[in-house]
Amino acid sequence: MKRWWLAALVASVGIGCGSESKTPDWEFRYGDLGADPGLQFEIPNHVFDLVTELPPLLPDADGYVPPDPDVPDVSWDGEGDPPKPDVKDTKQDDGACQPACKFEDGTAKECGPDGCGSICGYCDWGQVCADGLCKEYCEPKCTLPDGTKKQCGPDGCYGDCPPGCSEGYICGEDQLCYPFCDHDANCAGKECGSDGCGGTCGLCGIGLVCEGETGLCVQNPCGDVPEDKGKCADGNVLQECTDGKLKETPCATYGADYFCKWDGPAQKFVCSQGCVPQCKWDDGTPKECGYDGCYGECGTCTPGWTCKSGTCFPVAGAECGWITDKGWCDAGVLWFCVNNKLYIDDCLANGMKCGFDTATGKFKCKV
């Protein structure tokens, strides 16, 4: 009996070692499981704990939230569709911000903040947003000729120069802030000088200067001779204004071939040797400006003015020159000066005439 059992065991081992169709260990233990499904991952059950159910009641496109079927509605009898609340009232009740993208007249704003943390729209390239409207880009001008930063007033574009004046201050004509003051009171009895408010009480005409203490226009010792340029006078005389005093030099004292003429590089009149300048008309009337025939000029005009046929003519927007705030009439056109800038008013075009008004002491357009 023992020999039979041992022979059967040896035969079984021999067959298992020598046959290629050996039954796999997993099949021997678990039976035939079919085709090998490949590498599998076991998903832990706790992953499903991360799934959160969405609220069953969501607002529709109109903002309407359907009633909860588990909560009875005493206002609905159960027939037909449940009533919808007023959408407008619902939005107001929830405290949502209402964008302000319309002007008072009802027209829509093109750009700018909407009051709810967003904007009303975008401007195209090359445009800027100015008070809710898109406008062409403009370079603000908030610097005075001397480099001083303007503090207030128009920036030449669509706004004002920052930061603006504080309470109790006013914006002067020079666009700087000054304590509140009365221009008319400060200029009472004065013809010129500062008004204490960033402006002037007036400008003196050509040949006159402002006397600081009195604020009155007095005769300039230099007359109409520009302090920085000088002037050529009759008789070939160079006139120069230095420290408020007039100096006259006959150019012939330097030699018979020295003449008074304009020196371009030096930008002033000098006694120079060479060509004889032609700065008079045939009738002896002097030229104010223009070519002198000797590579120079007979004179220079006020900055911004134009020279025509040896005479200087004013141009709107230029410096005032000899024209004061009292004004000046020329061919029915009123010229007047404000803050050293020329302005015009075409009286004839408006059906009026230009003349002197004795009541105000100024030229004006009159009927």
Contacts in CASP RR format, 6 or more apart in sequence:
PFRMAT RR
TARGET T0000
AUTHOR 0000-0000-0000
METHOD contacts of the structure
MODEL  1
MKRWWLAALVASVGIGCGSESKTPDWEFRYGDLGADPGLQFEIPNHVFDL
VTELPPLLPDADGYVPPDPDVPDVSWDGEGDPPKPDVKDTKQDDGACQPA
CKFEDGTAKECGPDGCGSICGYCDWGQVCADGLCKEYCEPKCTLPDGTKK
QCGPDGCYGDCPPGCSEGYICGEDQLCYPFCDHDANCAGKECGSDGCGGT
CGLCGIGLVCEGETGLCVQNPCGDVPEDKGKCADGNVLQECTDGKLKETP
CATYGADYFCKWDGPAQKFVCSQGCVPQCKWDDGTPKECGYDGCYGECGT
CTPGWTCKSGTCFPVAGAECGWITDKGWCDAGVLWFCVNNKLYIDDCLAN
GMKCGFDTATGKFKCKV
16 22 0 8 1.000
26 33 0 8 1.000
27 33 0 8 1.000
57 65 0 8 1.000
57 66 0 8 1.000
57 68 0 8 1.000
58 65 0 8 1.000
59 65 0 8 1.000
60 66 0 8 1.000
62 84 0 8 1.000
62 87 0 8 1.000
63 87 0 8 1.000
63 90 0 8 1.000
63 91 0 8 1.000
64 84 0 8 1.000
64 85 0 8 1.000
64 87 0 8 1.000
64 90 0 8 1.000
66 82 0 8 1.000
67 73 0 8 1.000
67 76 0 8 1.000
67 82 0 8 1.000
73 82 0 8 1.000
75 83 0 8 1.000
76 82 0 8 1.000
76 83 0 8 1.000
97 115 0 8 1.000
97 116 0 8 1.000
97 117 0 8 1.000
98 116 0 8 1.000
99 114 0 8 1.000
99 115 0 8 1.000
99 116 0 8 1.000
99 118 0 8 1.000
99 120 0 8 1.000
100 114 0 8 1.000
100 115 0 8 1.000
100 116 0 8 1.000
101 108 0 8 1.000
101 109 0 8 1.000
101 114 0 8 1.000
101 120 0 8 1.000
101 121 0 8 1.000
102 108 0 8 1.000
102 109 0 8 1.000
103 109 0 8 1.000
108 120 0 8 1.000
109 120 0 8 1.000
109 121 0 8 1.000
109 132 0 8 1.000
109 133 0 8 1.000
110 120 0 8 1.000
110 121 0 8 1.000
110 123 0 8 1.000
110 129 0 8 1.000
110 132 0 8 1.000
110 133 0 8 1.000
110 134 0 8 1.000
111 119 0 8 1.000
111 120 0 8 1.000
111 121 0 8 1.000
111 122 0 8 1.000
111 123 0 8 1.000
111 129 0 8 1.000
111 132 0 8 1.000
111 133 0 8 1.000
111 134 0 8 1.000
112 119 0 8 1.000
112 120 0 8 1.000
112 121 0 8 1.000
112 129 0 8 1.000
112 132 0 8 1.000
113 119 0 8 1.000
113 120 0 8 1.000
114 120 0 8 1.000
120 132 0 8 1.000
123 129 0 8 1.000
123 134 0 8 1.000
124 134 0 8 1.000
126 136 0 8 1.000
126 137 0 8 1.000
127 134 0 8 1.000
127 135 0 8 1.000
127 136 0 8 1.000
127 137 0 8 1.000
128 134 0 8 1.000
128 135 0 8 1.000
128 136 0 8 1.000
128 137 0 8 1.000
128 138 0 8 1.000
128 157 0 8 1.000
128 158 0 8 1.000
129 135 0 8 1.000
130 157 0 8 1.000
130 158 0 8 1.000
130 159 0 8 1.000
131 158 0 8 1.000
135 158 0 8 1.000
138 156 0 8 1.000
138 157 0 8 1.000
138 158 0 8 1.000
139 157 0 8 1.000
140 155 0 8 1.000
140 156 0 8 1.000
140 157 0 8 1.000
140 159 0 8 1.000
140 161 0 8 1.000
141 155 0 8 1.000
141 156 0 8 1.000
141 157 0 8 1.000
142 149 0 8 1.000
142 150 0 8 1.000
142 155 0 8 1.000
142 161 0 8 1.000
142 162 0 8 1.000
142 175 0 8 1.000
143 149 0 8 1.000
143 150 0 8 1.000
144 150 0 8 1.000
144 174 0 8 1.000
144 175 0 8 1.000
148 176 0 8 1.000
149 161 0 8 1.000
150 161 0 8 1.000
150 175 0 8 1.000
150 176 0 8 1.000
151 161 0 8 1.000
151 163 0 8 1.000
151 164 0 8 1.000
151 165 0 8 1.000
151 171 0 8 1.000
151 175 0 8 1.000
151 176 0 8 1.000
151 177 0 8 1.000
152 160 0 8 1.000
152 161 0 8 1.000
152 164 0 8 1.000
152 165 0 8 1.000
152 171 0 8 1.000
152 172 0 8 1.000
152 175 0 8 1.000
152 176 0 8 1.000
152 177 0 8 1.000
153 160 0 8 1.000
153 161 0 8 1.000
153 164 0 8 1.000
153 171 0 8 1.000
153 175 0 8 1.000
154 160 0 8 1.000
154 161 0 8 1.000
154 175 0 8 1.000
155 161 0 8 1.000
161 175 0 8 1.000
164 171 0 8 1.000
164 177 0 8 1.000
165 171 0 8 1.000
165 177 0 8 1.000
166 177 0 8 1.000
168 179 0 8 1.000
168 180 0 8 1.000
169 177 0 8 1.000
169 178 0 8 1.000
169 179 0 8 1.000
169 180 0 8 1.000
170 177 0 8 1.000
170 178 0 8 1.000
170 179 0 8 1.000
170 180 0 8 1.000
170 181 0 8 1.000
170 197 0 8 1.000
171 177 0 8 1.000
172 178 0 8 1.000
172 197 0 8 1.000
172 198 0 8 1.000
172 199 0 8 1.000
173 197 0 8 1.000
173 198 0 8 1.000
173 199 0 8 1.000
173 200 0 8 1.000
173 339 0 8 1.000
174 198 0 8 1.000
174 199 0 8 1.000
174 339 0 8 1.000
176 198 0 8 1.000
178 196 0 8 1.000
178 197 0 8 1.000
178 198 0 8 1.000
181 195 0 8 1.000
181 196 0 8 1.000
181 197 0 8 1.000
182 197 0 8 1.000
183 195 0 8 1.000
183 197 0 8 1.000
183 199 0 8 1.000
186 195 0 8 1.000
186 196 0 8 1.000
186 197 0 8 1.000
186 201 0 8 1.000
187 195 0 8 1.000
187 201 0 8 1.000
187 202 0 8 1.000
189 215 0 8 1.000
190 201 0 8 1.000
190 202 0 8 1.000
190 214 0 8 1.000
190 215 0 8 1.000
190 216 0 8 1.000
191 201 0 8 1.000
191 202 0 8 1.000
191 204 0 8 1.000
191 210 0 8 1.000
191 215 0 8 1.000
191 216 0 8 1.000
191 217 0 8 1.000
192 200 0 8 1.000
192 201 0 8 1.000
192 202 0 8 1.000
192 203 0 8 1.000
192 204 0 8 1.000
192 210 0 8 1.000
192 215 0 8 1.000
192 216 0 8 1.000
192 217 0 8 1.000
193 200 0 8 1.000
193 201 0 8 1.000
193 202 0 8 1.000
193 210 0 8 1.000
193 212 0 8 1.000
193 215 0 8 1.000
194 200 0 8 1.000
194 201 0 8 1.000
195 201 0 8 1.000
199 339 0 8 1.000
200 339 0 8 1.000
200 340 0 8 1.000
201 215 0 8 1.000
202 324 0 8 1.000
202 325 0 8 1.000
203 210 0 8 1.000
203 320 0 8 1.000
203 324 0 8 1.000
203 325 0 8 1.000
203 337 0 8 1.000
203 340 0 8 1.000
204 210 0 8 1.000
204 217 0 8 1.000
204 324 0 8 1.000
205 217 0 8 1.000
205 321 0 8 1.000
205 322 0 8 1.000
205 323 0 8 1.000
205 324 0 8 1.000
206 223 0 8 1.000
206 224 0 8 1.000
206 321 0 8 1.000
206 322 0 8 1.000
207 219 0 8 1.000
207 220 0 8 1.000
207 222 0 8 1.000
207 223 0 8 1.000
207 224 0 8 1.000
207 322 0 8 1.000
208 217 0 8 1.000
208 218 0 8 1.000
208 219 0 8 1.000
208 220 0 8 1.000
209 217 0 8 1.000
209 218 0 8 1.000
209 219 0 8 1.000
209 220 0 8 1.000
210 216 0 8 1.000
210 217 0 8 1.000
210 218 0 8 1.000
211 217 0 8 1.000
211 218 0 8 1.000
220 244 0 8 1.000
221 241 0 8 1.000
221 244 0 8 1.000
221 245 0 8 1.000
221 246 0 8 1.000
222 239 0 8 1.000
222 241 0 8 1.000
222 244 0 8 1.000
222 245 0 8 1.000
222 246 0 8 1.000
223 241 0 8 1.000
223 246 0 8 1.000
224 231 0 8 1.000
224 322 0 8 1.000
225 231 0 8 1.000
225 239 0 8 1.000
225 240 0 8 1.000
225 241 0 8 1.000
225 246 0 8 1.000
226 241 0 8 1.000
227 241 0 8 1.000
227 242 0 8 1.000
227 244 0 8 1.000
228 268 0 8 1.000
229 267 0 8 1.000
229 268 0 8 1.000
229 269 0 8 1.000
229 300 0 8 1.000
230 238 0 8 1.000
230 239 0 8 1.000
230 240 0 8 1.000
230 241 0 8 1.000
230 268 0 8 1.000
230 269 0 8 1.000
231 238 0 8 1.000
231 239 0 8 1.000
231 269 0 8 1.000
231 299 0 8 1.000
232 238 0 8 1.000
232 239 0 8 1.000
232 260 0 8 1.000
232 261 0 8 1.000
232 262 0 8 1.000
232 269 0 8 1.000
232 277 0 8 1.000
232 279 0 8 1.000
232 298 0 8 1.000
232 299 0 8 1.000
233 239 0 8 1.000
233 248 0 8 1.000
233 260 0 8 1.000
234 286 0 8 1.000
235 250 0 8 1.000
236 250 0 8 1.000
236 251 0 8 1.000
236 252 0 8 1.000
236 259 0 8 1.000
236 260 0 8 1.000
237 248 0 8 1.000
237 249 0 8 1.000
237 250 0 8 1.000
237 251 0 8 1.000
237 260 0 8 1.000
238 248 0 8 1.000
238 249 0 8 1.000
238 250 0 8 1.000
238 251 0 8 1.000
238 260 0 8 1.000
238 269 0 8 1.000
238 270 0 8 1.000
238 271 0 8 1.000
239 246 0 8 1.000
239 247 0 8 1.000
239 248 0 8 1.000
239 249 0 8 1.000
239 269 0 8 1.000
240 246 0 8 1.000
240 247 0 8 1.000
240 248 0 8 1.000
240 249 0 8 1.000
240 269 0 8 1.000
241 247 0 8 1.000
249 271 0 8 1.000
251 258 0 8 1.000
251 259 0 8 1.000
251 260 0 8 1.000
251 271 0 8 1.000
251 272 0 8 1.000
252 258 0 8 1.000
254 271 0 8 1.000
254 273 0 8 1.000
255 273 0 8 1.000
257 273 0 8 1.000
257 274 0 8 1.000
258 271 0 8 1.000
258 272 0 8 1.000
258 273 0 8 1.000
258 274 0 8 1.000
259 271 0 8 1.000
259 272 0 8 1.000
259 273 0 8 1.000
259 274 0 8 1.000
259 275 0 8 1.000
259 276 0 8 1.000
259 277 0 8 1.000
259 294 0 8 1.000
260 269 0 8 1.000
260 270 0 8 1.000
260 271 0 8 1.000
260 272 0 8 1.000
260 277 0 8 1.000
261 269 0 8 1.000
261 270 0 8 1.000
261 272 0 8 1.000
261 275 0 8 1.000
261 277 0 8 1.000
261 279 0 8 1.000
261 292 0 8 1.000
261 294 0 8 1.000
261 296 0 8 1.000
262 268 0 8 1.000
262 269 0 8 1.000
262 270 0 8 1.000
262 277 0 8 1.000
262 292 0 8 1.000
262 296 0 8 1.000
262 297 0 8 1.000
262 298 0 8 1.000
262 299 0 8 1.000
262 300 0 8 1.000
263 269 0 8 1.000
263 270 0 8 1.000
263 272 0 8 1.000
263 296 0 8 1.000
264 296 0 8 1.000
264 297 0 8 1.000
269 299 0 8 1.000
274 294 0 8 1.000
275 293 0 8 1.000
275 294 0 8 1.000
275 295 0 8 1.000
276 294 0 8 1.000
277 292 0 8 1.000
277 293 0 8 1.000
277 294 0 8 1.000
277 296 0 8 1.000
277 298 0 8 1.000
278 292 0 8 1.000
278 293 0 8 1.000
278 294 0 8 1.000
279 286 0 8 1.000
279 287 0 8 1.000
279 292 0 8 1.000
279 298 0 8 1.000
279 299 0 8 1.000
280 286 0 8 1.000
280 287 0 8 1.000
281 287 0 8 1.000
286 298 0 8 1.000
287 298 0 8 1.000
287 299 0 8 1.000
287 310 0 8 1.000
287 311 0 8 1.000
288 298 0 8 1.000
288 299 0 8 1.000
288 301 0 8 1.000
288 307 0 8 1.000
288 310 0 8 1.000
288 311 0 8 1.000
288 312 0 8 1.000
289 297 0 8 1.000
289 298 0 8 1.000
289 299 0 8 1.000
289 300 0 8 1.000
289 301 0 8 1.000
289 307 0 8 1.000
289 310 0 8 1.000
289 311 0 8 1.000
289 312 0 8 1.000
290 297 0 8 1.000
290 298 0 8 1.000
290 299 0 8 1.000
290 307 0 8 1.000
290 310 0 8 1.000
291 297 0 8 1.000
291 298 0 8 1.000
292 298 0 8 1.000
298 310 0 8 1.000
301 307 0 8 1.000
301 312 0 8 1.000
301 313 0 8 1.000
302 312 0 8 1.000
302 314 0 8 1.000
302 318 0 8 1.000
302 319 0 8 1.000
302 320 0 8 1.000
302 321 0 8 1.000
302 322 0 8 1.000
303 318 0 8 1.000
303 319 0 8 1.000
304 315 0 8 1.000
304 317 0 8 1.000
304 318 0 8 1.000
304 319 0 8 1.000
305 312 0 8 1.000
305 313 0 8 1.000
305 314 0 8 1.000
305 315 0 8 1.000
305 318 0 8 1.000
305 319 0 8 1.000
305 321 0 8 1.000
306 312 0 8 1.000
306 313 0 8 1.000
306 315 0 8 1.000
307 313 0 8 1.000
314 321 0 8 1.000
314 323 0 8 1.000
314 335 0 8 1.000
314 342 0 8 1.000
315 342 0 8 1.000
316 342 0 8 1.000
316 343 0 8 1.000
316 344 0 8 1.000
317 341 0 8 1.000
317 342 0 8 1.000
317 343 0 8 1.000
318 341 0 8 1.000
318 342 0 8 1.000
319 340 0 8 1.000
319 341 0 8 1.000
319 342 0 8 1.000
320 337 0 8 1.000
320 340 0 8 1.000
320 341 0 8 1.000
320 342 0 8 1.000
321 337 0 8 1.000
323 335 0 8 1.000
323 336 0 8 1.000
323 337 0 8 1.000
323 342 0 8 1.000
324 337 0 8 1.000
325 336 0 8 1.000
325 337 0 8 1.000
325 338 0 8 1.000
325 362 0 8 1.000
326 336 0 8 1.000
326 361 0 8 1.000
326 362 0 8 1.000
326 363 0 8 1.000
327 334 0 8 1.000
327 335 0 8 1.000
327 336 0 8 1.000
327 337 0 8 1.000
327 362 0 8 1.000
327 363 0 8 1.000
328 334 0 8 1.000
328 335 0 8 1.000
328 336 0 8 1.000
328 363 0 8 1.000
329 335 0 8 1.000
329 347 0 8 1.000
329 354 0 8 1.000
329 355 0 8 1.000
329 356 0 8 1.000
329 363 0 8 1.000
330 354 0 8 1.000
332 346 0 8 1.000
332 347 0 8 1.000
332 348 0 8 1.000
332 353 0 8 1.000
332 354 0 8 1.000
333 344 0 8 1.000
333 345 0 8 1.000
333 346 0 8 1.000
333 347 0 8 1.000
333 348 0 8 1.000
333 354 0 8 1.000
334 344 0 8 1.000
334 345 0 8 1.000
334 346 0 8 1.000
334 347 0 8 1.000
334 354 0 8 1.000
334 355 0 8 1.000
334 363 0 8 1.000
334 364 0 8 1.000
334 365 0 8 1.000
335 342 0 8 1.000
335 343 0 8 1.000
335 344 0 8 1.000
336 342 0 8 1.000
336 343 0 8 1.000
336 344 0 8 1.000
336 345 0 8 1.000
336 362 0 8 1.000
336 363 0 8 1.000
337 343 0 8 1.000
345 365 0 8 1.000
347 353 0 8 1.000
347 354 0 8 1.000
347 365 0 8 1.000
347 366 0 8 1.000
348 354 0 8 1.000
350 365 0 8 1.000
351 367 0 8 1.000
352 365 0 8 1.000
352 366 0 8 1.000
352 367 0 8 1.000
353 365 0 8 1.000
353 366 0 8 1.000
353 367 0 8 1.000
354 363 0 8 1.000
354 364 0 8 1.000
354 365 0 8 1.000
354 366 0 8 1.000
355 363 0 8 1.000
355 364 0 8 1.000
355 365 0 8 1.000
355 366 0 8 1.000
356 362 0 8 1.000
356 363 0 8 1.000
356 364 0 8 1.000
357 363 0 8 1.000
357 364 0 8 1.000
357 366 0 8 1.000
END
